[in-house]
Amino acid sequence: MVAGLATADSITNPDEMFSKAGINLVKARATGVDRQGKMVALSDGGEAPYDKLLLAVGASAIVPQIEGADLRGVFTLRDVPDAEAMVHFLQERQPKKLVFIGAGFISFETATLLAASKPDGYDVNVIGRRAHPLPFMLDTEFGTRLQEYLAQKGLGMKMGEDAVRIGGQDGLVSSVDLANGESLDADMVVVSVGARPNVELAEEIGLETGPLGIKVNQFLETSDPDILAAGDCVEKEHFVTKKPVAGRIRGPAVIQGRLAAKRLAGHSISFPGVLNSMAVKLFDKYAGATGLTEGQAQDVEGIETVSAVVDSRSKHGMIEGMKPWTLKLVFRKDTEKLIGGQILSDSHPPVKTIDTVSALILGEKTTGDLTTFMCAGHPDCSSEPSLEPIAIAGEQALQKSKK
Ligand SMILES: Cc1cc2nc3c(=O)[nH]c(=O)nc-3n(C[C@H](O)[C@H](O)[C@H](O)COP(=O)(O)OP(=O)(O)OC[C@H]3O[C@@H](n4cnc5c(N)ncnc54)[C@H](O)[C@@H]3O)c2cc1C
């Protein structure tokens, strides 16, 4: 929406969709829940009775406590009204110097889409606290390659820097100061430094919550078995580490919604934990990731790893239009199990290959298992069978772990 590629109507569901499915849609805020009387209080003065209740109240953008964060021209991007406010500001004020604070996928996708929408119109800078873009998706070798590509495309980046103050004139944003003393001119600032779960309602009614969200069991039941919770507002478990994790992305939200419905219909299907699988397109380059990066595994989790990086291609070498892509797989050294994967690609979106890696992690496959991984192939849409990257990465990691 912000870059003019979609309208509010094209990304929201029409009311008829709910009525056709027999769902009574009430457009009001849930302001309280009477757990004894099993009644939800609504902001329009109404009430909604329930036998079972699902909380799917999402998350809110974090606004850092720095001076100037409340100036006009400083935005967060979480929902349609946020996007509409940005579109309005872009049209009305015609800002030229855009500064993005945060180096995650929302920041970089919005920054690159806007930069591409007016190639000579915007001067775009992204500020990130870590050393390279997408630090929670990519290890240094991929992050640095991506950063070089983005710099070639004209994107300004201040990586390894902290924004400490947003400056303004007459209530309007005018600059962003960095911890190193540098100051960037800014006509518009977008802050994307993460989200916090909307736990207020759950807390008010005495449900168990933690810093990462509402606590649920494997069937998404809260500490009150008649109230379920799903999506961004829920604390999840990481499939590999078995530790609590936020997991505020679409895949877990959709699957938790489905599982909650299954639970209400009497099924007992467990939520398996998350791998935080993600895919991003920045200009013409794609990045995808699932599971742990090698940095997270080693530095945060203390897991000894073996990894392999394999160059592949979109088509057989002799076919015109062949483009390169690179796969990295990360394995535990002790069990040789696959725990993470990353892709950087000039060609096809990496989503399906990342999903394959994700399925292999969930299947607890090892280096040895991957050496026999067989893929469908065609000269026009896959690499040569002997260069199949998942099997080769398994082979390389197997050799390394035997040393
Ligand atoms: C800009 C942006 C881009 C994204 N892109 C991707 C992507 O490419 N891939 C990906 O995997 N994920 C992406 N995500 C994340 C993804 O959108 C979320 O993980 C997903 O929407 C979570 O779904 P949810 O239903 O839990 O929460 P939401 O989609 O946030 O829905 C929660 C809803 O509850 C409503 N609500 C809150 N409190 C109340 C209340 N008290 N009463 C009534 N209603 C209430 C909110 O208004 C909201 O409509 C993106 C997020 C953003 C912000």
The ligand as an ORCA input file, in Angstrom:
! r2SCAN-3c Opt
* xyz 0 1
  C       4.098     -4.304      7.486
  C       4.072     -5.762      7.836
  C       4.439     -6.697      6.865
  C       4.422     -8.049      7.184
  N       4.823     -8.946      6.224
  C       4.883    -10.260      6.531
  C       5.338    -11.201      5.573
  O       5.702    -10.849      4.444
  N       5.378    -12.516      5.949
  C       5.003    -12.923      7.184
  O       5.079    -14.124      7.468
  N       4.551    -12.056      8.123
  C       4.481    -10.729      7.813
  N       4.029     -9.838      8.754
  C       3.561    -10.349     10.056
  C       2.106    -10.798      9.950
  O       1.351     -9.764      9.372
  C       1.554    -11.119     11.356
  O       2.351    -12.130     11.929
  C       0.119    -11.605     11.296
  O      -0.722    -10.618     10.746
  C      -0.382    -11.948     12.702
  O      -1.735    -12.276     12.651
  P      -2.661    -12.100     13.948
  O      -4.018    -12.499     13.485
  O      -2.057    -12.773     15.098
  O      -2.607    -10.542     14.273
  P      -3.115     -9.306     13.407
  O      -3.041     -9.605     11.948
  O      -2.344     -8.140     13.925
  O      -4.637     -9.175     13.803
  C      -5.032     -8.824     15.106
  C      -6.340     -8.060     15.000
  O      -6.937     -7.947     16.296
  C      -7.451     -6.636     16.419
  N      -7.605     -6.333     17.869
  C      -6.626     -6.104     18.785
  N      -7.159     -5.899     20.004
  C      -8.492     -6.001     19.867
  C      -9.600     -5.893     20.764
  N      -9.432     -5.652     22.057
  N     -10.854     -6.039     20.258
  C     -11.046     -6.311     18.942
  N     -10.048     -6.444     18.048
  C      -8.775     -6.289     18.507
  C      -6.442     -5.773     15.707
  O      -7.013     -4.520     15.375
  C      -6.151     -6.644     14.490
  O      -7.090     -6.403     13.464
  C       4.024     -8.476      8.466
  C       3.631     -7.540      9.445
  C       3.665     -6.194      9.129
  C       3.263     -5.200     10.197
*
